[in-house]
Amino acid sequence: MVGALALTACHTRTEQTTDNGMPTASDSLRMALADQDSLLSLMNDVADGMNQIKQMENILNSTGDLSAESKDKRQQIRNDMLVIQQTLKMRRDKLEELEKKLQNSSANNATLQKSIQTLKTQIADQEGTIETLRKDLSAANIHIERLTANVDSLNSAMESVNAAKEVVEQEATSLSNELNECYYAVGSKTELREHKLIESGFLRKTKIMPADFEQNYFTKADKRSMSTLDLHSRKAKVLTNQPADSYEIVEAPNGSKVLKITNPDRFWNVSNFLIVQID
């Protein structure tokens, strides 16, 4: 095959340069020669593969009872087999790619096609031999298969543990979110009275959040992210009993008031509810 490919390369016909932008004959010649070089290289690789398989056959024939060999040696044989299988697959893929290129090449002739078919047959024979050797090793791989099964069981157990851990983390997150819920209501004295958030009367002290107050009037928020509250009013005061040193009411550039929480832990320590009266 090597001689035939060399003759094919020597007798490739040289043509004139084209004027329509298509590759010239010299370009086609260079591509054809490159493809032929790739085919020659692949022939050498396939020959090396045959030598590797013969070496593996010799190892197995001289070893005798593989099941009696050490775990390390059996693992080494298994790894070598895997490398040979992967290498064969790479060569088969490379041959298929080269065949497609040659079909569109000026070097596509009967000699090259015959060489490709011969390589296909050799690779198929090598794959068949490897499959036979793999079956011969199956009895020696019993321990490895059992070890794999144990690893799979361990992985399954770990997945169950991780799933349970995820549930616990979700529940912890949910509980943390619930514990950090807070509620605020901002309104005029009339609005707050209408929603029963305050009770007041003539010569009677204002009562904050009586027993029948409307909780739906409150807006839910998160203590961890709520640092300011726009009050949209030029006058405002906190009616609930948050510590005075845990917040301040400042004035925005537009003149309206903003509640600024300076110490969240102290601010929400007494109650999770905040009522601000605006005018």
Summary of the structure (lengths in Angstrom):
residues: 279
radius of gyration: 41.7
end to end distance: 100.4
largest distance: 119.5
contacts: 732
relative contact order: 0.09
helix: 59%
strand: 15%
